[in-house]
Amino acid sequence: MINFDFTLIAIVMFFIILISIQFTLNKILMLLKEIKAVLLTKRDKYIDK
């Protein structure tokens, strides 16, 4: 019988979850920056008219 150290497995899983959450938040932040850039260019075009 293989003896697993469940605390080590739990710590590794915790860090994997944290890294995936960080990656997801980073993607959302980049998407919001792109949306902001598009909205600013549309606003500038509207002001120029």
C-alpha positions as CSV (number, residue, x, y, z in Angstrom):
1,M,0.0,0.0,0.0
2,I,1.4,3.4,-1.0
3,N,1.2,6.0,1.8
4,F,0.2,9.3,0.4
5,D,1.0,12.5,2.2
6,F,-2.4,14.2,1.9
7,T,-1.2,17.5,3.3
8,L,1.4,17.8,0.5
9,I,-1.3,16.9,-2.1
10,A,-3.7,19.5,-0.6
11,I,-1.0,22.2,-0.7
12,V,-0.1,21.5,-4.3
13,M,-3.8,21.5,-5.3
14,F,-4.2,24.8,-3.4
15,F,-1.4,26.4,-5.3
16,I,-2.7,25.1,-8.7
17,I,-6.1,26.6,-7.9
18,L,-4.5,29.9,-7.0
19,I,-2.4,30.0,-10.2
20,S,-5.5,29.2,-12.3
21,I,-7.5,31.9,-10.6
22,Q,-4.7,34.4,-11.1
23,F,-4.5,33.4,-14.8
24,T,-8.3,33.8,-15.2
25,L,-8.2,37.3,-13.5
26,N,-5.3,38.3,-15.7
27,K,-7.3,37.4,-18.9
28,I,-10.3,39.3,-17.6
29,L,-8.2,42.3,-16.9
30,M,-6.7,42.2,-20.4
31,L,-10.1,41.9,-21.9
32,L,-11.4,44.9,-19.9
33,K,-8.4,47.0,-21.1
34,E,-9.2,46.1,-24.7
35,I,-12.8,47.1,-24.2
36,K,-11.7,50.4,-22.6
37,A,-9.5,51.1,-25.6
38,V,-12.3,50.5,-28.1
39,L,-14.7,52.7,-26.1
40,L,-12.2,55.5,-25.9
41,T,-11.6,55.4,-29.7
42,K,-15.3,55.4,-30.3
43,R,-15.7,58.4,-27.9
44,D,-12.9,60.3,-29.7
45,K,-14.6,59.7,-33.1
46,Y,-17.9,60.9,-31.7
47,I,-16.3,64.1,-30.3
48,D,-14.5,64.8,-33.6
49,K,-17.8,64.9,-35.5
